Amino acid sequence: MPHGTAGDVLPLIWLGRQLKQRGHEVIMLWVDMFRDAATRAGIDFVSVKDGGEFQRMAQEAALWSKEQSMRQGHAYADRCTAACMDAYAEDVAPRGRPDLVLGPMISLAARLLREKHGIPFVSINIQPSSFISAYELPAGLPWVWVMRKLPVFLRKLILTAASGDFQPMPVLRQCCMDLGVRPPHSLRQDWYHSPDGVLALFPSWFGKPQPDWPSNTFQWDFPLEDLAEESPLSADFRAFLEAPGKKLLFTLGSAGGGSQHAAEFFRAALECTLQLDCKAVFIGGDHAHLPPSLPPSVHVAAYAPYSRLLKHMDVAIHAGGVGAAAQFFAAGVPQIVAYSVFDQPDTAERVEKNGAGFALPLASFSSARTLPLLRRCLMEETVRSAATECRHRFLERPPVTLLLEWLESRMQPVLTP
């Protein structure tokens, strides 16, 4: 039961593939715009009928506003709870009681299924910022630079005092009452991290375990799912990639980073490409946001698997989704993260801490600010060596069987009140 855009869905598609190979039946339940991606990966799909609200919300400026993003995201999570429960009741429950539910902590219906039906639930964190640790405060929190100067015990007090929900959850509360389930007093304190198991899908070199993580956390590595086998490149795209010359990748991800910044992002991307006399690939976003009359040195694609592109790329410029960052780490490609909201500021900071690139706010992205960083990524040996070192770390990934065996050990019915 994923919740979010492609960067949130692809890790669960990867998990679904692995579990199917172990002989398990896998069903994905989410909004219909992701049906094609799941079915192409061989995963059965059940649609949540939200009237297209998720797709509309992803394009709203408010979702990409620093002041409103979390409020908007939580409000939709609440509103879609009933639709998710209806989809489960109509299309999943008749097939038999599931042995395990996997989903992010914001998948409120997944936790509701646990509380009502005793189905074990493993909550998944694909980025370190989801843990909101007092020992390693994630970038992007309000007043984080001030809080980081405080002793840990004061940080804990502040986080506890601020742990109330961003806004009331009327739909969730009504669903709980209808099902005879006690509503959570606080999502973060009571529901976010499942007592049945918490899965951290990122490596310790990217996000080190902290003392205040849940004790039942299992940490693995980046999934690196991008539907590469199901998404072959066209002949002209392959020819463009194989042609000589330095190449830059510009992308704002599947959601486009909010339309209010996309046009300026791609305009600045074109200026950088021309000034550096490079070639560039522009991925994602609405074509209306692209500059008119792009030159032959720029190739545009709505989607392309990063793993098929990156051996041809010299630098990647992206919005800071952790899945994209992981692909660039794995390829040893220097990165520039043009971050805005959610986990993006924290991902940007971790890219810089690993020496594999640079970060700047998407709202102030411009060719004047980006060109010096691009030149450093292209020319400085320290940056390129750090990116290569990150790539070498992927040679030591733990066996996936350890993860699957841990998930199978979670498949024990929960005793409900």
N, C-alpha and C positions, 0 to 999 in steps of 0.2 A: 504494500500500500504506500507508494511514493506520494510526495507532496511537493510540488514545485515545477520548475522548468526542466529542460533537457539535462542540465547539469546535475539535477537532483534525481532524475529518473534513470539515467544511464547506469549509475552504480547498482541499482536494484535489478536492472536488466542483466548486468554482469553476474550478480548473485543468482538470479534465476537460471542463467545458463549453467553455472556450476552445479546447482542443485539438481537440475534436470539430468545432467551427466551422471549424477549419483543415483538416478532412478526415481527421484521424487517428482510428483506432479506439482506444477507451479502455475499459479493464477495471479495476474497483475490486475489491480483495481485502481483506476485513476481516470482522469478526464479523457475524452475520446481523441483529442489531438495527438495523443501518444500511442494510439492503437497500432498504427503502422510500424512504429519502431519496435514495439514489443512483439508483434506477430512475425516480423521479419527475423527476429532473433529466436523464433520458435516458442514463444511464451503465450499461453492462453490469456486473453484480455477481456476484462469486464469494464464497461463504461460507467462512469459517474455522470449522471444527467444533471448538470448545473446550469443548463441553458446558455452555455458559452460564456459564463461569467468569468471563468479563470482566464480565458484568452483576452477578454476585454481588459481585465484588471492588469495583466502583464504589460499592457501598452499605456496604462495611465501614468501621467507624470508623477502623481502622488506616490506611487510605489517606489519611485527612484529618487524621492526626496529624503534627505538625511533626517529631516524632522518628522516625516510621516511614514517612512517605509515600514518600520516594525508594526506600527498601528494598523496599517493597511493589510499587511501580511497576516496578522493575527485575526483581524476582522473576517477575512475570507476563510481562514482555517475554521473559524467558528461557523460561518454560514454554510460551508460545504459539508459539515458533519452529518446532518440529516440525510443529504443526498448520498453520501458514502455508505451510511447504514442501510439505506433503501437498496442500493446496488448490491450490498452484501446479502441482504435478506432475499432478494429476488433471483440473483444469478450465481451466488456462491454457496450459501447454506444448503440449497437443495442437493448439491453434489456430495454433501457430507461435511462433518465438522473438520475444519483445518487443524493440522497438528502444530502449526506455528504461523505467526504473523510477523512480518518484517516491515519496518517503516521508520521514518524520521520521527523525532520527538514531537514535531508539530502535527503529525497525523493523529488528530484527536480521536477519530473513529477507531483507529487501531487499538488505542488504549481502552476505549469504551468496550470493544469486543472482549478484551481481556477481563475487564471488571464484570461484565454481564455473563459471558459464556465460559469463562475460565480457559480461554485459548491463550497459551503462552505467547508473549509479545517481546521481541528483541528490538529495542530502539537503536537506531543507527545514526551516528554522527560522522558525516563525511568531512568535517573540518574541525580543527581544535577549538575554534571560537564558540562552538556549541556547548562546550563544557562550562564556560564562564568561570574560570578558575580564579580564585583570589591570589594564587601564587604566580599566575601568568595571565594577567588581565589582557583580554584581546583588544587589539586596536579597533577603533570604531565605537567603543562604549563612550557615553557622555562623560566628559571630564577625565578621560582615562589617563592623560598625562599628569594630572594632579594626583589621581588615586595611586599611580605607580610609585609616587614618592612617599606614600604612607606605609607604616608597618603592616604586616599581613593581618594582624588581628583587627585593625581598623578597617581594612578592605573587606574582611569577612562581615563585620557589623554593617557596613554600608550596603553590601550586596544583599544581606538578609533583609535589611530595612526596605530595600528597593525591589524585593522579590515579588511584589504584588503583580497581578496581570496588567498588561498595558490597557485593557479596557474590559468591561464585563463580557461574559460569554453566554448570551441568552439562549442561543440554539443548543449549545452543549449542555447547559443546565436543564433545558426542557427535555432533551434526549435522555439525560441521566434520570430525571424524575419519571419519564414515561417507562423506562426500563427497570426502575427500582434500584438504581445505582447511586451511591452517594457522590454528589458533584465535588470536584476538587476545590479546596480553598484557594490554592495557588497552583497554577500550572507548573511553574518552575520547581517549586518545592515538592509537590505531590505527584505530578504526572509525567514530567518531561523524561526522566530516566527510568526505564522499566526495571522493576525488581527482578524480572526473569533474566535479564541480560542486557548489556549495553555494548554495542560493537563500534569501535573506532576504526573507520576505513581510511587510515592514513598512517604513515610510518613514524616511528619515534624520532627520527632525525628531523622530521618536519614539525611534529608536535609531541614534545616529551611528556610522558604521563606525570600528572601532578598529584600531590597528596589528597586533594579534595575531589578527585574524580571518584565516581561510584566504584565500590570495591568489586563489583561483578563485571567490570569492563574487560573486554577482550580486544586487544589492539592488533590489527593486521597491517595492511599496506594499501596503497592506491589501487583501485580496481583497473584503471586504464581502459575502460570500455568506450568505444566510439563507433561501433557498428561498421568497422572497416570491411569485413567480409561481405556485408550486405550493401555497401555503398561504393561500388567501383567508380573510378574517375573516368571522365570522357576522354576520348583520344586527344582532343585539342587541349584539354587541361593538362594531360600528361606531357604533351609536347612543350607546353609553356613551362612546366616545372623542370624539364630536362634541358632546356636551352641554357647556355652559359650566362653568367652574370650573378651579382649579389641579389638576393631576394628577401623581401620583408613580408611578414604575415600580419594583417590588421583584422581584428575581430572584436565585436562587442558581445559575442555569445548569442544564444538562441533568442533571448528576450530583447536584444538590441540595446540594453542599458538605458532604456527610456528615450523616446523620440526627441526629447528636448536637447539631448547631447549628441545624438547619432550623426546629424548632418555636419556639425562642426568637427566631430571626430574624423569622419572620412574626408572632409575638406582638408584638414591639417595633414592627414595621412597622404593625400595626393601631393601636397606641397613638399613633404619630406621625401617622398619617392622621387620626385623630379629633381630636387636639389641635390640628392645623393647619387643621382643617375643610376638608380636601382630599378629592379622590377618588384612588383607587389601583388599579393593576393588579398582581396577584400572578401571576408566571409561573413554571411548573415546580415540581418537587418533588412529593412524595407528599402527597395530600390529607389523609392522617392527621396531617401536621405543621401543618396550618392551624388557626387558632383556630375554635372552633365558632360557629355563628350569625353569620356575617359580615354586616355591614350592606349596604344597597344601594349605598353609596359605594365598595364594593370589588368589582372584577371579577376572577375567577380563570380562568386558562387554562393547560393543560398545556404548550402551545407557541404562540408567535405570532412572526412575523418582526418583528424590531425596526424595520426600515425602514418598516413599515406603521404602527407605533405612535408613533414618536418625534416626529413633527410635532405630536402632541397632548400630549406630555409636557413637564413643567417641570423635573424632576430624575429621574435614574435611579440607583438603589441596587443594586449588583450585587457578585458575588464576586471579580471581578478577572480573568476570562478575557479574553485579549487581543482575541478576536473581538467580544465584547460592548463592550469599551472602544472599539474602532475604530468600531463603529456609532454610539456616543454622541458620539464626536469628530466623525464625519461629519455628524451632525444638529445639532451645536452645543448639545448638552444637557449641563448641569453634572452631574457624577458624584460619588457617594460609593461608595468601594470598600471592602467588608467582606471583607478578604483572609484567607486561611489558609495554603495550602501551594503547592508547585510554583512556577509563574511569577507567582502572584497578588501576593505582596509587591512584586515588581519593577514589575508593571503599576501597582499602587497608587502607588508612588513616582513613576512617570513621569507619572501623571495630576496629581499635586500639583505636580511640577516645571513642568508646562505651565500651571499656574494654573487648570485646568478643573474642579477639585473637591477632594475631601478623601479621607482614608483612615483606617480604623481596623480593628483585628483582629476577625475574625468571632467569635472565642471570647468577646469582651467586648462584642459588639454589644448595645445596649440603647437604649430610647427616651431615657433621660437623656443619653446620649452623642451620640445621633444627631440629636435635635431641634435643638440649636444649629447643627449643620452644615447641616441642611436649611434652616433659616431663612437662613443665609448664602448658600446656593445659590439660594434664591428671591429674595433681596432685595439682595445685594451686587452692584453693577455690575461690579466688578473680576472677579469669578468668571464672571459671565455674558458679559462681553466676552472673556475668555480662551477660553471655550468657543466663542464665535462665531469667534474668530480661528482656532481649530483647524479649524472647519468650512470656512473660506475656503481653508485649505491643500489641501483636496481638489479645488479647482478647478485645481490645478497637477499633478495626477497624470500620471505618464509614460504614453505610449501602451502599451497591452497588447501591441501587435505587437513591441515591443522585447523583452519577456519571452519571447514565444512563439518568436521567432527565436533567442534565446539557448538555449532548451530544445532546439530543433531542431538547433542546432549541437553539442549534447552527444550526439547519436544516432550515436556511432561505437563499434564493437565494442571491448571492452577485451581486451588481450592478457593471458591468464591463464597462470600457470606451467605 
